[in-house]
Amino acid sequence: MRRTLVLGLIVAFAGASTAAAQPDVTPVEPFKVGTFDIHGVPHVGLVLRDSLVIDIEVANLVLQADPMYAKVRMPEDMIELIGSYEYGLKYRLYEIVNDAVGNNRLSGSGRADYVYDVSALRIRPPIMYPGKVMNAAVNFYTHACEGCTEEDLQARTKERQENRGVPYLFLKPSRGAVIGSGDDIVMPYGRDRIEWEVEMAVVFGRAGKYISAARAYDHVFGYMVAMDVSDRGGRPPGGYGQGSDWFVGKGHDTFAPMGPWIVPKEFYGDPMERLHQSLVIDGVTVQEAKAGDMIHNIPELIEYASSLITVFPGDVMQSGTSGGTGAGRVQRATGSGYLQAGETISASIEGIGTLTHKVVAEESVPDDLSGAQLPPTASYSDR
């Protein structure tokens, strides 16, 4: 189906000349792309001014009723949109935006019936669901030296700069873990050492293997906000693999918030110059960082990741988090360094948007479990 769409787009935009194959169309204003429940069904939409959503399927039907516009089929989901974007689809999206803005279809009496307020829709994860979610661990100097004095941080940073090595990546689950803005973050039963990490998520737009850092951005579709919610409770004693357990730490349901939408790269610029991310819990800012704090930059992360595994359109790579995580490092109203049920957590990246979630606790588990499940942290830890 995806191959058919791509071929159809190429045919739709192709003509007698190269210029016809790539229309001279630019959008009158930037947009973002997301997935939203419209009449109870997930739809891909364009986001304008962070407040309005255009249902691209309906908007396209209206547009191509005018014979001057070629017939172009809209993608059924975000992965299809991402894979088709550079094969001509983006020009139709530009035309949809230009028509909506130029013909006053966004507000007032002329507002089109395919335009919705963001506030009236459920925001879904933009990609339902990524093929894989790759995460960079300890990729900010301040995160590598949590709780350090300024002198220690400078010394540790200098040491790390001289011996950066290669990035450390891990995989996080997709479906189940990935949630959209407004969905609850659920602390699993008895797991009470849950932390927060705000991260930039890079969305791949082109497949590739052994992508050099110099070519990395050619394979990027865009950027979104993400959180790497983490369980620091560890494994119970006994059995194999004492110590760190990345599946326990990273793999729970709802532990990969993403969104609220994706900014195509042409509307964001170089993240290594622009990135400014922060995280707030019940009004208290606990994390704030810029790209200069990164140990390995985004092109280097892409080069390393693609040397291990082929990346595909719709895959996601998160670039790591800064200092400001960890028990007791920032005092909040709860007096705890871990997340507490009832708190509201908001993660933001300037120029992209904000994820907002309520934290809730899973209150019980089925009563017929044999004991082979992950136990409450307090049952084996006195930390």
C-alpha positions as CSV (number, residue, x, y, z in Angstrom):
1,M,0.0,0.0,0.0
2,R,2.8,2.4,0.9
3,R,4.6,1.7,-2.4
4,T,1.4,2.4,-4.3
5,L,1.0,5.7,-2.5
6,V,4.6,6.8,-3.2
7,L,4.2,5.9,-6.9
8,G,0.9,7.7,-7.1
9,L,2.4,10.8,-5.6
10,I,5.3,10.7,-8.0
11,V,2.9,10.4,-10.9
12,A,0.6,13.1,-9.5
13,F,3.4,15.6,-9.3
14,A,5.4,14.6,-12.3
15,G,5.3,16.5,-15.6
16,A,7.3,17.2,-18.7
17,S,10.0,18.9,-16.7
18,T,12.0,18.5,-13.5
19,A,10.3,21.7,-12.3
20,A,6.9,20.1,-12.6
21,A,8.1,17.2,-10.6
22,Q,8.9,19.5,-7.7
23,P,6.3,22.2,-7.7
24,D,7.4,25.7,-6.8
25,V,5.1,25.8,-3.7
26,T,6.1,27.2,-0.3
27,P,3.8,27.3,2.8
28,V,2.6,30.8,3.9
29,E,3.2,29.7,7.5
30,P,4.8,26.8,9.2
31,F,2.9,23.8,10.4
32,K,3.2,20.7,12.5
33,V,1.7,17.2,12.0
34,G,0.0,15.1,14.6
35,T,-2.6,12.4,15.2
36,F,-6.0,13.3,16.8
37,D,-9.2,11.6,17.5
38,I,-11.8,13.2,15.2
39,H,-15.3,11.8,15.8
40,G,-13.7,9.0,17.9
41,V,-11.3,7.9,15.1
42,P,-7.5,8.7,14.9
43,H,-6.9,11.1,12.0
44,V,-3.7,12.7,10.8
45,G,-3.9,16.4,10.9
46,L,-1.9,19.6,10.3
47,V,-1.4,21.8,13.3
48,L,-1.4,25.6,12.7
49,R,-0.5,28.1,15.4
50,D,-0.4,25.3,18.0
51,S,-4.2,25.8,18.3
52,L,-5.9,24.6,15.2
53,V,-6.0,21.2,13.5
54,I,-6.8,20.6,9.8
55,D,-8.1,17.1,8.9
56,I,-6.0,16.6,5.8
57,E,-8.2,14.0,4.2
58,V,-11.3,16.2,4.1
59,A,-9.3,19.4,3.3
60,N,-7.7,17.6,0.3
61,L,-11.0,16.5,-1.1
62,V,-12.2,20.1,-1.0
63,L,-9.0,21.3,-2.6
64,Q,-8.9,18.9,-5.4
65,A,-12.5,19.6,-6.3
66,D,-10.9,22.5,-8.2
67,P,-9.5,21.0,-11.4
68,M,-6.3,23.0,-11.2
69,Y,-5.2,20.6,-8.4
70,A,-3.9,17.1,-9.1
71,K,-5.5,14.2,-7.5
72,V,-3.5,13.0,-4.5
73,R,-4.5,10.4,-2.0
74,M,-3.9,11.2,1.6
75,P,-2.0,8.8,3.9
76,E,-3.9,6.7,6.3
77,D,-1.5,7.2,9.2
78,M,1.6,9.1,10.3
79,I,4.1,6.5,9.2
80,E,2.6,6.6,5.7
81,L,2.8,10.4,5.7
82,I,6.4,10.4,6.9
83,G,7.4,7.9,4.2
84,S,5.7,9.8,1.5
85,Y,6.5,13.3,2.5
86,E,9.6,13.9,0.4
87,Y,8.0,12.1,-2.6
88,G,5.7,15.0,-3.3
89,L,3.2,14.8,-0.4
90,K,4.7,17.8,1.3
91,Y,3.7,20.0,-1.6
92,R,0.1,19.0,-1.3
93,L,0.2,19.8,2.4
94,Y,1.7,23.2,1.6
95,E,-1.2,23.8,-0.8
96,I,-3.7,22.8,1.9
97,V,-2.2,25.3,4.3
98,N,-2.0,28.0,1.7
99,D,-5.6,27.5,0.7
100,A,-6.9,27.5,4.3
101,V,-4.9,30.6,5.3
102,G,-5.4,32.5,2.0
103,N,-9.1,31.9,1.8
104,N,-9.9,32.6,5.5
105,R,-11.0,29.1,6.3
106,L,-9.6,29.0,9.8
107,S,-11.9,31.3,11.8
108,G,-15.1,33.3,11.8
109,S,-18.0,32.6,9.5
110,G,-15.7,31.2,6.8
111,R,-14.2,28.5,9.0
112,A,-14.1,25.2,7.2
113,D,-15.8,22.1,8.7
114,Y,-12.4,20.3,8.5
115,V,-10.8,22.8,11.0
116,Y,-10.9,21.9,14.7
117,D,-9.6,23.4,17.9
118,V,-6.8,21.4,19.4
119,S,-8.4,21.8,22.8
120,A,-11.5,20.0,21.5
121,L,-9.7,16.9,20.4
122,R,-7.9,14.0,22.1
123,I,-4.2,14.2,21.2
124,R,-2.9,10.8,20.3
125,P,0.8,9.9,20.0
126,P,1.8,11.4,16.6
127,I,3.1,7.9,15.4
128,M,0.8,5.0,16.3
129,Y,3.3,3.3,16.7
130,P,7.0,3.7,15.9
131,G,8.8,0.5,14.6
132,K,11.5,1.1,17.2
133,V,12.3,3.7,19.9
134,M,16.1,4.1,20.4
135,N,17.3,6.1,23.4
136,A,20.6,7.6,24.3
137,A,21.6,7.0,27.9
138,V,23.6,9.5,29.9
139,N,24.2,11.8,26.9
140,F,24.2,15.2,28.8
141,Y,27.2,16.2,30.9
142,T,25.0,17.4,33.7
143,H,23.1,14.1,33.8
144,A,26.4,12.2,34.0
145,C,27.3,14.2,37.1
146,E,23.9,14.4,39.0
147,G,24.3,16.2,42.3
148,C,27.9,17.3,41.6
149,T,29.3,20.6,42.8
150,E,30.2,23.1,40.1
151,E,33.9,22.2,40.5
152,D,33.1,18.4,40.2
153,L,30.9,19.0,37.2
154,Q,33.6,21.0,35.4
155,A,36.2,18.3,36.1
156,R,34.0,15.4,35.1
157,T,32.9,17.3,31.9
158,K,36.5,17.9,31.0
159,E,37.4,14.2,31.6
160,R,34.4,13.0,29.5
161,Q,35.1,15.5,26.7
162,E,38.6,14.0,26.4
163,N,37.3,10.4,26.4
164,R,33.7,10.4,25.0
165,G,33.8,6.9,23.5
166,V,30.7,6.0,21.5
167,P,27.1,6.6,22.6
168,Y,25.2,4.2,24.8
169,L,21.8,3.3,23.3
170,F,19.0,1.2,24.5
171,L,15.6,0.2,23.0
172,K,12.3,1.1,24.6
173,P,9.0,-0.6,23.9
174,S,6.7,1.1,21.4
175,R,3.0,0.1,21.6
176,G,1.9,0.1,25.2
177,A,4.7,2.4,26.4
178,V,4.0,5.2,23.8
179,I,1.3,7.6,24.9
180,G,0.0,11.0,23.7
181,S,-0.2,14.3,25.6
182,G,-3.0,14.2,28.1
183,D,-2.8,10.5,28.7
184,D,-2.0,9.4,32.3
185,I,1.5,8.1,33.3
186,V,0.8,5.0,35.3
187,M,3.1,4.0,38.1
188,P,3.0,0.2,38.2
189,Y,1.7,-1.5,41.3
190,G,4.1,-1.0,44.2
191,R,6.8,0.6,42.0
192,D,7.3,3.9,43.9
193,R,10.7,5.0,42.6
194,I,9.6,6.5,39.3
195,E,11.6,9.3,37.7
196,W,11.3,11.7,34.8
197,E,13.5,12.6,31.8
198,V,12.6,15.1,29.1
199,E,14.2,14.4,25.7
200,M,14.1,15.5,22.1
201,A,12.8,12.8,19.8
202,V,14.2,12.6,16.3
203,V,11.8,11.1,13.8
204,F,13.4,9.3,10.8
205,G,12.0,10.1,7.4
206,R,14.2,7.9,5.2
207,A,15.6,4.4,5.6
208,G,19.3,4.0,6.0
209,K,22.2,2.0,7.3
210,Y,25.7,3.3,8.1
211,I,24.5,6.9,7.8
212,S,27.4,9.3,8.3
213,A,27.1,12.2,10.6
214,A,27.6,14.5,7.6
215,R,24.5,13.0,6.0
216,A,22.4,12.4,9.1
217,Y,19.9,15.2,8.6
218,D,19.0,13.9,5.2
219,H,17.3,11.0,6.9
220,V,15.4,13.1,9.5
221,F,11.7,13.9,9.0
222,G,11.3,16.1,12.1
223,Y,11.3,16.5,15.8
224,M,9.0,16.0,18.8
225,V,9.0,16.2,22.6
226,A,9.4,12.9,24.5
227,M,9.8,11.6,28.0
228,D,11.8,8.6,29.1
229,V,9.9,7.8,32.3
230,S,12.1,5.4,34.4
231,D,11.6,2.9,37.2
232,R,14.6,3.2,39.6
233,G,13.4,0.4,41.9
234,G,15.7,-2.2,40.3
235,R,15.4,-6.0,40.5
236,P,14.6,-8.0,43.6
237,P,17.4,-10.2,45.0
238,G,18.1,-13.7,43.8
239,G,18.1,-15.1,40.3
240,Y,20.1,-14.0,37.3
241,G,21.4,-10.5,36.6
242,Q,21.7,-8.6,39.9
243,G,22.0,-4.9,39.5
244,S,20.9,-2.8,36.6
245,D,17.8,-4.1,34.7
246,W,17.0,-2.0,31.6
247,F,13.7,-3.8,31.0
248,V,12.5,-3.1,34.5
249,G,13.8,0.5,34.3
250,K,12.4,1.5,31.0
251,G,9.8,-1.0,29.7
252,H,6.6,-0.3,31.6
253,D,3.3,0.8,30.0
254,T,2.9,4.6,29.6
255,F,6.7,5.2,30.1
256,A,7.3,6.7,26.6
257,P,5.2,9.9,26.2
258,M,5.6,11.4,22.8
259,G,4.3,14.5,20.9
260,P,2.3,16.5,21.2
261,W,3.0,16.6,17.5
262,I,6.0,16.5,15.1
263,V,7.7,19.6,13.6
264,P,9.0,18.8,10.1
265,K,12.7,19.7,10.0
266,E,12.3,22.5,7.5
267,F,10.3,24.4,10.2
268,Y,12.7,23.8,13.1
269,G,16.3,24.3,11.9
270,D,19.4,22.8,13.4
271,P,18.5,21.3,16.8
272,M,22.2,21.5,17.9
273,E,21.8,25.3,17.7
274,R,18.2,25.7,18.8
275,L,17.4,23.0,21.4
276,H,16.0,24.2,24.7
277,Q,14.2,21.6,26.8
278,S,12.7,21.7,30.2
279,L,10.5,19.7,32.6
280,V,8.1,21.0,35.2
281,I,6.3,19.1,38.0
282,D,3.4,20.9,39.7
283,G,4.9,24.3,38.8
284,V,8.4,23.5,39.9
285,T,11.1,23.4,37.1
286,V,13.3,20.4,37.7
287,Q,15.1,20.1,34.4
288,E,16.3,22.7,31.9
289,A,19.1,22.3,29.3
290,K,20.3,23.3,25.9
291,A,22.1,21.3,23.2
292,G,25.5,22.5,24.3
293,D,25.2,20.1,27.3
294,M,25.1,17.1,25.0
295,I,28.0,14.6,25.0
296,H,27.3,13.2,21.6
297,N,25.4,15.4,19.2
298,I,22.4,14.3,17.1
299,P,24.3,13.5,13.9
300,E,26.7,11.4,15.9
301,L,23.9,9.5,17.5
302,I,22.3,8.8,14.1
303,E,25.7,7.6,12.8
304,Y,26.1,5.3,15.7
305,A,22.6,4.0,15.8
306,S,22.5,3.3,12.0
307,S,25.8,1.4,12.3
308,L,24.0,-1.1,14.5
309,I,20.6,-1.3,12.9
310,T,18.8,-0.1,9.8
311,V,16.5,2.9,10.5
312,F,13.1,3.2,8.7
313,P,10.6,6.0,8.3
314,G,8.7,6.5,11.5
315,D,11.5,5.1,13.7
316,V,12.3,7.4,16.7
317,M,15.6,8.2,18.4
318,Q,15.7,10.1,21.7
319,S,18.7,12.2,22.3
320,G,19.0,11.9,26.1
321,T,18.2,14.1,29.1
322,S,20.0,16.6,31.3
323,G,20.6,16.8,35.0
324,G,17.7,17.4,37.3
325,T,16.5,13.8,37.7
326,G,17.1,11.7,40.7
327,A,15.9,11.4,44.3
328,G,16.1,14.5,46.4
329,R,17.8,16.7,43.9
330,V,14.9,19.1,43.6
331,Q,12.5,19.7,46.5
332,R,8.9,19.7,45.5
333,A,5.7,20.1,47.5
334,T,5.5,16.3,48.1
335,G,9.0,16.3,49.6
336,S,10.0,13.4,47.4
337,G,12.5,13.1,44.7
338,Y,10.3,10.6,42.9
339,L,7.0,11.0,41.1
340,Q,3.9,10.9,43.2
341,A,0.3,10.0,42.3
342,G,-1.7,13.2,41.6
343,E,1.2,15.3,40.3
344,T,1.1,16.9,36.9
345,I,4.2,16.7,34.8
346,S,4.9,18.9,31.7
347,A,7.8,18.5,29.3
348,S,8.6,21.2,26.8
349,I,10.9,21.9,23.9
350,E,11.0,25.5,22.7
351,G,9.6,25.6,19.1
352,I,7.9,22.2,19.3
353,G,5.4,22.1,22.1
354,T,4.6,20.7,25.5
355,L,3.5,17.3,26.8
356,T,1.3,17.3,29.9
357,H,0.4,14.3,31.9
358,K,-1.1,13.4,35.2
359,V,0.7,10.8,37.3
360,V,-1.5,8.0,38.7
361,A,-0.8,4.9,40.7
362,E,-1.9,1.4,39.7
363,E,-3.8,0.4,42.8
364,S,-4.0,-3.4,42.5
365,V,-3.1,-6.4,40.5
366,P,-5.1,-9.6,39.8
367,D,-5.3,-12.0,42.9
368,D,-4.4,-15.1,40.9
369,L,-0.8,-14.3,40.2
370,S,1.7,-17.0,41.1
371,G,4.5,-14.8,42.4
372,A,6.5,-14.7,39.2
373,Q,5.6,-11.0,38.7
374,L,7.7,-8.0,39.5
375,P,7.2,-7.3,43.2
376,P,6.7,-3.9,44.9
377,T,10.0,-2.1,45.4
378,A,9.3,-1.8,49.2
379,S,9.2,-5.6,49.5
380,Y,13.0,-5.9,49.0
381,S,14.5,-2.4,49.2
382,D,14.9,-0.1,52.1
383,R,16.2,2.8,50.1
